[in-house]
Amino acid sequence: MIRHSPPNVLVIDAEGADSGRIATVLAEAGIRVTTTPRTAAAVVRERFDLAIVALPHADAIERRAVANAVRAGQPGIEILLAVEVEGLAETEGDADGMRPIGFGDWRHFVADVRDELLRAGRPCGDAAAEPEAELCIAGAKLACLRRRCDEARVAGVRGLAATLRREIAETVAHRQRVWQSAARTSRVGA
């Protein structure tokens, strides 16, 4: 089995409280985390697989300045904008080149970060060690979601059926990324 070093994620924060919580949950998920205040973002010279900007009270201009400073040090790095789950719907989309990601619901937060790392070709945790297990879990989840979606459709609960269809699409996409990452890893290790 090929051993992977854990992915390295940079978390940029204003006060430190949010980055501390984010760092803790990501570390528990097998992800190496480096935290830095926004004022030091430009001087970070280490290479990262992903950056997370956790500036809940910053305006778009300040977030853009931080993103530009990070990208100046590492062009092409993917940057996620961490926002409270309640404010996720109001977040300004991808205006600053950052994809919004909700925190507070930590299980979903970690899953979103793992998905982003997987897109970048950096699987972590169970997905890095055992892609077969991750694929089996995704298959079982799909079976359950599809059954629930069929039941909701038959019962006439359209809103729930639509939500389940979105979750099915997300799970299918996740399974495809795991599959592609496992295929890349096996080609590298061969």
C-alpha positions as CSV (number, residue, x, y, z in Angstrom):
1,M,0.0,0.0,0.0
2,I,1.3,3.5,-0.9
3,R,1.6,5.8,2.1
4,H,0.5,9.3,1.6
5,S,1.7,12.3,3.6
6,P,-1.3,14.1,5.1
7,P,-2.5,17.0,3.0
8,N,-1.4,20.4,4.3
9,V,-4.1,23.1,4.7
10,L,-3.5,26.8,5.5
11,V,-6.2,28.4,7.6
12,I,-6.2,32.2,7.7
13,D,-8.2,34.0,10.4
14,A,-8.6,37.3,12.1
15,E,-9.2,36.5,15.7
16,G,-7.9,32.9,16.0
17,A,-11.0,31.4,17.5
18,D,-12.4,30.1,14.3
19,S,-9.1,28.9,13.0
20,G,-8.6,27.0,16.2
21,R,-11.9,25.2,15.9
22,I,-11.3,24.5,12.2
23,A,-7.7,23.3,12.9
24,T,-9.0,20.9,15.5
25,V,-11.7,19.2,13.4
26,L,-9.4,19.0,10.4
27,A,-6.5,17.5,12.4
28,E,-8.9,14.9,13.8
29,A,-9.7,14.0,10.2
30,G,-6.0,13.4,9.4
31,I,-5.3,16.7,7.8
32,R,-2.2,18.8,8.7
33,V,-3.2,22.4,9.4
34,T,-1.2,25.6,9.6
35,T,-2.9,28.6,11.0
36,T,-1.9,32.2,10.4
37,P,-3.5,35.6,11.0
38,R,-4.6,37.5,7.9
39,T,-1.8,40.0,8.4
40,A,0.8,37.2,7.9
41,A,-0.9,35.5,4.9
42,A,1.5,37.2,2.5
43,V,4.6,36.0,4.2
44,V,3.7,32.3,4.3
45,R,6.3,30.4,2.2
46,E,5.3,26.8,2.8
47,R,3.4,24.9,0.1
48,F,-0.2,24.1,0.8
49,D,-2.7,21.8,-0.9
50,L,-5.6,24.1,0.1
51,A,-6.2,27.4,1.9
52,I,-9.3,28.3,4.0
53,V,-10.1,31.9,4.7
54,A,-12.1,32.3,7.9
55,L,-12.8,36.0,8.1
56,P,-16.5,36.2,9.1
57,H,-16.6,40.0,9.6
58,A,-14.4,41.0,6.6
59,D,-15.8,42.7,3.6
60,A,-15.2,41.6,0.0
61,I,-12.3,44.0,-0.4
62,E,-10.5,42.6,2.6
63,R,-11.2,38.9,1.6
64,R,-9.9,39.7,-1.9
65,A,-6.7,41.2,-0.5
66,V,-6.1,38.1,1.6
67,A,-6.8,35.8,-1.3
68,N,-4.4,37.8,-3.5
69,A,-1.7,37.6,-0.9
70,V,-2.1,33.8,-0.6
71,R,-2.1,33.4,-4.4
72,A,1.0,35.6,-4.8
73,G,2.9,33.1,-2.6
74,Q,1.3,30.0,-4.3
75,P,-0.3,30.7,-7.6
76,G,-3.2,28.4,-8.5
77,I,-4.0,27.3,-4.9
78,E,-7.7,26.6,-4.3
79,I,-9.1,28.9,-1.6
80,L,-12.2,28.2,0.4
81,L,-14.1,30.9,2.2
82,A,-15.4,29.6,5.5
83,V,-18.6,31.2,6.6
84,E,-21.1,30.3,9.3
85,V,-23.7,27.8,8.1
86,E,-26.5,30.3,8.7
87,G,-24.8,32.9,6.4
88,L,-23.9,30.5,3.6
89,A,-26.9,31.4,1.4
90,E,-26.1,35.1,1.6
91,T,-22.4,34.7,0.7
92,E,-21.4,36.4,-2.5
93,G,-20.8,33.2,-4.5
94,D,-17.4,33.0,-6.1
95,A,-16.8,36.7,-6.6
96,D,-13.3,36.6,-5.0
97,G,-12.3,33.3,-6.6
98,M,-13.1,31.5,-3.3
99,R,-15.7,28.8,-3.0
100,P,-17.9,29.4,0.1
101,I,-18.0,26.5,2.6
102,G,-20.1,26.4,5.7
103,F,-18.7,25.8,9.2
104,G,-20.5,25.0,12.3
105,D,-21.8,21.7,11.0
106,W,-18.4,20.1,11.3
107,R,-19.3,16.8,9.7
108,H,-20.3,18.5,6.4
109,F,-17.4,21.0,6.7
110,V,-14.8,18.1,6.9
111,A,-16.5,16.3,4.1
112,D,-16.4,19.5,1.9
113,V,-12.7,20.0,2.7
114,R,-12.0,16.3,1.9
115,D,-13.9,16.7,-1.4
116,E,-11.8,19.7,-2.3
117,L,-8.6,17.9,-1.5
118,L,-9.8,15.0,-3.5
119,R,-10.4,17.3,-6.5
120,A,-6.8,18.5,-6.1
121,G,-5.5,14.9,-6.1
122,R,-4.7,14.9,-2.4
123,P,-7.0,12.3,-0.8
124,C,-6.8,12.2,3.0
125,G,-7.8,10.0,5.9
126,D,-9.7,6.9,5.0
127,A,-10.0,7.9,1.3
128,A,-6.2,7.9,1.1
129,A,-5.7,4.7,2.9
130,E,-8.6,2.6,1.6
131,P,-10.3,4.0,-1.5
132,E,-12.2,0.7,-1.8
133,A,-13.9,1.3,1.6
134,E,-14.8,4.9,0.5
135,L,-16.3,3.5,-2.7
136,C,-18.3,0.9,-0.8
137,I,-19.6,3.5,1.6
138,A,-20.6,5.8,-1.3
139,G,-22.4,2.9,-3.0
140,A,-24.3,2.1,0.2
141,K,-25.2,5.7,0.7
142,L,-26.5,6.0,-2.9
143,A,-28.7,2.9,-2.5
144,C,-30.3,4.4,0.7
145,L,-30.7,7.9,-0.9
146,R,-32.3,6.5,-4.0
147,R,-34.7,4.4,-2.0
148,R,-35.7,7.4,0.1
149,C,-36.0,9.6,-3.0
150,D,-38.3,7.0,-4.6
151,E,-40.4,6.9,-1.5
152,A,-40.6,10.7,-1.2
153,R,-41.6,10.9,-4.9
154,V,-44.4,8.3,-4.5
155,A,-45.6,10.1,-1.3
156,G,-45.7,13.4,-3.2
157,V,-43.2,15.1,-1.0
158,R,-41.5,17.1,-3.8
159,G,-39.2,19.2,-1.7
160,L,-37.7,16.3,0.0
161,A,-37.3,14.4,-3.3
162,A,-35.5,17.4,-4.8
163,T,-33.2,17.6,-1.8
164,L,-32.4,13.9,-2.0
165,R,-31.8,14.2,-5.8
166,R,-29.2,16.9,-5.1
167,E,-27.6,14.7,-2.4
168,I,-27.5,11.8,-4.8
169,A,-25.8,14.0,-7.5
170,E,-23.2,15.1,-4.9
171,T,-22.5,11.5,-3.8
172,V,-22.2,10.3,-7.3
173,A,-19.6,13.1,-8.0
174,H,-17.8,12.3,-4.8
175,R,-17.6,8.6,-5.7
176,Q,-16.3,9.5,-9.2
177,R,-13.5,11.7,-7.6
178,V,-12.5,8.8,-5.3
179,W,-12.5,6.4,-8.2
180,Q,-10.3,8.8,-10.3
181,S,-8.0,9.5,-7.4
182,A,-7.6,5.8,-6.7
183,A,-6.8,5.2,-10.4
184,R,-4.2,8.0,-10.4
185,T,-2.6,6.6,-7.2
186,S,-2.5,3.0,-8.6
187,R,-0.8,4.3,-11.8
188,V,1.8,6.2,-9.8
189,G,2.5,3.3,-7.5
190,A,2.8,0.7,-10.4
